[in-house]
Amino acid sequence: MEYEASPDGTYCIVTGIGTATDTNIVIPSEYNGMPVKEIRKRAFYLCSSLTSMTIPGSVTSIGDYAFSYCNSLETIYYTGSEEQWNESVGDNSYDLEDVTIIFNYEG
């Protein structure tokens, strides 16, 4: 996956899938010693082979269209609460209508 530091350098942002070919993606809660707090707009756009994803509760912002056209995405395992998810997902809920979200996932 691809990451970048936040503008203030205090956390990481997932910017894309990069060269990852896995169908099951696990986003870590930390990358390079910094918390992962954001998934960038269109980060997984058109990742049609992606079937599941684990997202840490540290993610507090998911950019628009982050999961658009992820037609094979079936399940998101979220380590945070449903309330945290609803606060972070924003307008992406329409892209996730057919996706099962598992809250408080402990893997």
Order of alpha helices (4+ residues) and beta strands (2+ residues): beta-beta-beta-beta-beta-beta-beta-beta-alpha-beta
